[in-house]
Amino acid sequence: MPTPVILNRGKRLRVAVGAGLGVLIAAWLSRWLGGASSAQPWLVAPLGASAVLVFAQPASPLAHPWAVVVGNTCSALVGMLCVHASMNVALAPWFVPGLAPALAVGGAVILMFSTRSLHPPGGATALLVVLGGVTDPRFALFPVFVNSLLLALAGLVYNNLTGNPYPVRHKHGNPAH
């Protein structure tokens, strides 16, 4: 049985409202920035997992704005490299089913560690890119970077207005390293 999350109803409601508002703000502004009639994606699913971290665990280094924005964006780029590699005729025989997604997630983790931007939803971002066959690097800028930045900004405003400091500066480095 998992350890229970010790938060009273008021704090749980604060987290749920914050996560919902954060995604709503990112969605509305991204939809507006992307053009309401655009066929281009304007919101990425891993943003939901990022919202849980930003609003439920704002003190975690995994929820820090740098981790949210850089972790998701770098992971999207790694995913695209894996898509391009799997489409390369010379490399294609090496890409058995499941190899590109595995390399994308593993590569994203390596890059996030090296950029001090470890963010678990970044793994989902890399996987989303591979499964969607995304090859256009602009996807990393919009919607991934823009969504992530807007969510982090919403977290900054909401968490601080509701008495939860965000981001939290860790004095002795990142405990996730």
Secondary structure, DSSP 8 states (H G I E B T S, - for coil): --------HHHHHHHHHHHHHHHHHHHHHHHHHH-TT--S----THHHHHHHHHHH-TTSGGGSHHHHHHHHHHHHHHHHHHHHHHH-TTTGGG--TTHHHHHHHHHHHHHHHHTT---THHHHHHHHHHHHT---THHIIIIIIHHHHHHHHHHHHHHHHTT--SS---TTS-TT-
